[in-house]
């Protein structure tokens, strides 16, 4: 593909891989794209279709190798999630501001109900197709089920883009232009969701107040002083009547 209309940057790197390895080269590029989402599969896949149109590989081999690359990359992230584990994830979340363990519990409940659909459909959503593999590993989705869902979703996505590049030929980059817009829309939606989440948490913290400040105010607040009665306070004296000091005389007894 030395006569590719674009030969610099990422495109040039993928062209070099395909020149050196053929269809396995684009499969390797797709595997790396799954692990490192900034690498755009929306460029790699139509380019593979263009290479097939030029007779440098078959369409079937391009689809098979790109799907295999998607599966390998997803399994790497699945392994990272499994190694992280539920307990480590909860410990990390417990130290994060604005996030609490109830969020993890809700995510686990959601994944338990929709995990299979999320893994399958997530393969066809930019950025999500990489991120969804990590919670699947954390939740220890059955590896065979994860592999089957990933392969099925990736097969649909990869086939569509490879065939588009094959059909457009020299104009394969048109696919990347439209797919790039879709990727930006998804990225903006994710960023907005994160911003809304953070804003709601900050507002909730302000409404509830800072527990530390409440405790500090309670400790420093003045307390009512209870007067202490001194033991040495004067007491009422009872007068002592002495004999002969006025009043009727005292009678003596018979022995006095």
C-alpha positions as CSV (number, residue, x, y, z in Angstrom):
1,X,0.0,0.0,0.0
2,X,2.9,2.3,-0.6
3,X,0.7,4.4,-2.9
4,X,-1.9,5.0,-0.2
5,X,-3.4,8.5,-0.5
6,X,-2.2,9.2,3.1
7,X,1.1,7.8,4.4
8,X,1.9,9.8,7.5
9,X,1.0,9.5,11.2
10,X,-1.2,6.7,12.3
11,X,-2.2,5.8,8.8
12,X,1.4,5.4,7.8
13,X,2.0,3.2,10.8
14,X,-0.9,0.9,9.9
15,X,0.2,0.8,6.3
16,X,3.6,-0.3,7.4
17,X,2.1,-3.1,9.5
18,X,0.0,-4.3,6.7
19,X,2.9,-4.1,4.3
20,X,5.0,-6.2,6.7
21,X,2.4,-8.6,8.0
22,X,-0.6,-8.5,5.7
23,X,-4.0,-9.0,7.4
24,X,-2.4,-10.0,10.7
25,X,-0.9,-6.5,10.8
26,X,-4.3,-4.8,10.8
27,X,-5.4,-7.3,13.4
28,X,-2.6,-6.3,15.6
29,X,-3.5,-2.6,15.1
30,X,-7.1,-3.4,16.2
31,X,-5.9,-5.3,19.3
32,X,-3.8,-2.3,20.3
33,X,-6.8,0.0,19.6
34,X,-8.9,-1.9,22.1
35,X,-6.3,-1.5,24.9
36,X,-5.5,2.1,24.0
37,X,-8.8,3.7,22.9
38,X,-7.2,6.9,21.5
39,X,-6.1,4.7,18.5
40,X,-8.9,5.0,16.0
41,X,-10.4,1.7,14.6
42,X,-12.5,3.9,12.4
43,X,-9.3,4.5,10.4
44,X,-7.8,1.0,10.6
45,X,-10.9,-0.9,9.4
46,X,-11.8,1.1,6.2
47,X,-8.1,1.1,5.4
48,X,-8.1,-2.7,5.6
49,X,-11.1,-2.7,3.3
50,X,-9.2,-0.5,0.9
51,X,-6.3,-2.9,1.0
52,X,-8.6,-5.7,0.1
53,X,-10.0,-3.7,-2.8
54,X,-6.5,-3.4,-4.1
55,X,-6.0,-7.2,-3.9
56,X,-3.4,-7.1,-1.1
57,X,-5.6,-9.3,1.2
58,X,-9.0,-10.9,0.9
59,X,-12.1,-9.3,2.5
60,X,-12.6,-12.4,4.6
61,X,-9.1,-12.4,6.0
62,X,-9.4,-8.7,6.8
63,X,-12.7,-9.3,8.7
64,X,-11.4,-12.4,10.5
65,X,-8.1,-10.9,11.6
66,X,-9.6,-7.6,12.7
67,X,-12.3,-9.5,14.8
68,X,-9.5,-11.7,16.3
69,X,-7.6,-8.5,17.2
70,X,-10.7,-7.0,18.8
71,X,-11.1,-10.2,20.9
72,X,-7.5,-10.3,22.0
73,X,-7.5,-6.6,23.1
74,X,-10.8,-7.1,25.0
75,X,-9.4,-10.2,26.8
76,X,-6.4,-8.1,27.9
77,X,-8.7,-5.6,29.5
78,X,-10.9,-8.3,30.9
79,X,-7.8,-9.8,32.6
80,X,-6.9,-6.4,34.1
81,X,-10.4,-6.1,35.5
82,X,-10.3,-9.7,36.9
83,X,-6.8,-9.0,38.5
84,X,-8.2,-5.8,40.0
85,X,-11.1,-7.6,41.6
86,X,-14.1,-6.5,43.5
87,X,-12.4,-5.9,46.8
88,X,-9.6,-3.8,45.3
89,X,-12.1,-1.8,43.3
90,X,-14.2,-1.0,46.4
91,X,-11.1,0.0,48.3
92,X,-10.1,2.4,45.5
93,X,-13.6,3.9,45.3
94,X,-13.7,4.3,49.0
95,X,-10.7,6.7,48.8
96,X,-12.1,8.7,45.9
97,X,-13.9,12.0,46.5
98,X,-17.6,12.4,45.4
99,X,-17.9,8.6,44.9
100,X,-19.1,6.2,47.5
101,X,-19.6,2.5,47.7
102,X,-23.3,2.8,47.0
103,X,-22.3,3.8,43.4
104,X,-20.3,0.5,43.1
105,X,-23.3,-1.5,44.4
106,X,-25.6,0.1,41.9
107,X,-23.1,-0.5,39.1
108,X,-22.9,-4.2,40.1
109,X,-26.6,-4.5,40.2
110,X,-26.9,-2.9,36.8
111,X,-24.2,-5.1,35.3
112,X,-25.8,-8.2,36.8
113,X,-29.0,-7.4,34.9
114,X,-27.6,-5.9,31.6
115,X,-24.0,-7.1,31.5
116,X,-24.5,-9.4,28.5
117,X,-26.2,-6.7,26.4
118,X,-23.7,-4.1,27.5
119,X,-20.7,-6.3,26.3
120,X,-22.4,-7.1,23.0
121,X,-23.7,-3.6,22.1
122,X,-20.7,-1.9,23.6
123,X,-18.4,-3.4,21.0
124,X,-20.1,-1.1,18.5
125,X,-19.7,2.1,20.5
126,X,-16.5,4.1,20.3
127,X,-14.6,4.2,23.6
128,X,-17.2,2.1,25.4
129,X,-16.0,-1.0,23.5
130,X,-12.8,-0.8,25.5
131,X,-14.1,0.4,28.8
132,X,-16.9,-2.3,29.1
133,X,-14.3,-5.1,29.2
134,X,-12.9,-3.9,32.6
135,X,-16.2,-4.3,34.6
136,X,-16.8,-7.6,32.9
137,X,-13.5,-8.8,34.3
138,X,-14.2,-7.3,37.8
139,X,-17.6,-9.0,37.9
140,X,-16.0,-12.3,36.6
141,X,-18.4,-12.7,33.7
142,X,-17.9,-16.2,32.4
143,X,-14.9,-16.0,30.0
144,X,-16.6,-18.1,27.3
145,X,-19.7,-15.9,27.4
146,X,-17.6,-12.7,27.4
147,X,-15.5,-14.0,24.4
148,X,-18.6,-15.0,22.4
149,X,-20.4,-11.7,23.0
150,X,-17.2,-9.7,22.2
151,X,-16.6,-11.7,19.0
152,X,-20.2,-11.3,17.8
153,X,-20.3,-7.6,18.4
154,X,-16.9,-7.0,17.0
155,X,-17.7,-9.1,13.9
156,X,-20.7,-6.8,13.1
157,X,-18.8,-3.6,13.7
158,X,-15.6,-4.7,11.8
159,X,-17.5,-6.1,8.9
160,X,-19.5,-2.9,8.3
161,X,-16.3,-0.8,8.3
162,X,-14.2,-3.1,6.2
163,X,-16.9,-3.5,3.6
164,X,-17.4,0.3,3.5
165,X,-13.7,0.8,2.9
166,X,-13.8,-2.0,0.3
167,X,-16.7,-0.3,-1.5
168,X,-15.3,3.2,-1.4
169,X,-11.8,2.3,-2.5
170,X,-9.7,5.4,-2.8
171,X,-12.3,7.3,-0.9
172,X,-12.1,5.1,2.1
173,X,-11.2,8.1,4.3
174,X,-14.8,9.3,4.0
175,X,-15.9,6.6,6.4
176,X,-13.4,7.9,9.0
177,X,-14.8,11.4,8.6
178,X,-18.3,10.4,9.5
179,X,-17.2,7.9,12.2
180,X,-15.0,10.5,13.7
181,X,-18.1,12.7,14.2
182,X,-19.9,9.9,15.9
183,X,-17.0,9.2,18.2
184,X,-16.9,12.9,19.2
185,X,-20.6,12.8,20.0
186,X,-20.2,9.8,22.2
187,X,-17.1,11.4,23.9
188,X,-19.0,14.6,24.6
189,X,-22.0,12.7,26.0
190,X,-19.7,10.8,28.4
191,X,-18.0,14.0,29.5
192,X,-21.4,15.7,30.1
193,X,-22.6,12.7,32.1
194,X,-19.5,12.9,34.3
195,X,-20.0,16.7,34.8
196,X,-23.6,16.2,35.7
197,X,-22.7,13.5,38.2
198,X,-20.0,15.6,39.9
199,X,-22.3,18.7,40.0
200,X,-25.1,16.7,41.7
201,X,-22.7,15.2,44.2
202,X,-21.2,18.6,45.1
203,X,-24.7,20.1,45.5
204,X,-25.8,17.2,47.7
205,X,-22.7,17.7,49.9
206,X,-23.5,21.4,50.3
207,X,-27.1,20.7,51.2
208,X,-26.2,18.1,53.8
209,X,-23.3,20.1,55.2
210,X,-19.8,19.0,56.1
211,X,-19.9,16.6,59.1
212,X,-16.5,17.8,60.2
213,X,-17.7,21.4,60.4
214,X,-20.7,20.4,62.4
215,X,-18.6,18.5,64.9
216,X,-16.1,21.4,65.2
217,X,-18.9,23.8,66.0
218,X,-20.4,21.5,68.6
219,X,-17.0,21.1,70.3
220,X,-16.3,24.9,70.5
221,X,-19.7,26.1,71.4
222,X,-20.0,27.6,74.9
223,X,-21.7,25.5,77.6
224,X,-23.9,26.7,80.5
225,X,-21.9,27.0,83.7
226,X,-23.6,25.3,86.6
227,X,-22.8,27.1,89.9
228,X,-21.0,25.1,92.5
229,X,-22.0,25.4,96.1
230,X,-19.0,25.8,98.3
231,X,-18.7,23.4,101.2
232,X,-17.3,26.3,103.2
233,X,-20.4,28.4,102.9
234,X,-21.7,29.7,106.2
235,X,-24.5,27.7,107.9
236,X,-27.1,28.8,110.3
237,X,-25.9,28.8,113.9
238,X,-28.2,27.3,116.6
239,X,-28.0,29.4,119.8
240,X,-26.9,27.6,123.0
241,X,-28.8,28.4,126.2
242,X,-26.4,28.6,129.2
243,X,-27.6,28.1,132.8
244,X,-28.2,31.3,134.7
245,X,-28.2,33.5,131.7
246,X,-31.8,34.6,132.2
247,X,-34.9,32.5,132.0
248,X,-36.3,30.2,134.7
249,X,-33.7,28.6,137.1
250,X,-32.8,25.0,136.5
251,X,-34.0,22.5,139.1
252,X,-31.5,20.3,140.7
253,X,-32.0,16.7,141.1
254,X,-32.2,14.9,144.4
255,X,-28.6,14.0,144.4
256,X,-27.3,17.5,143.7
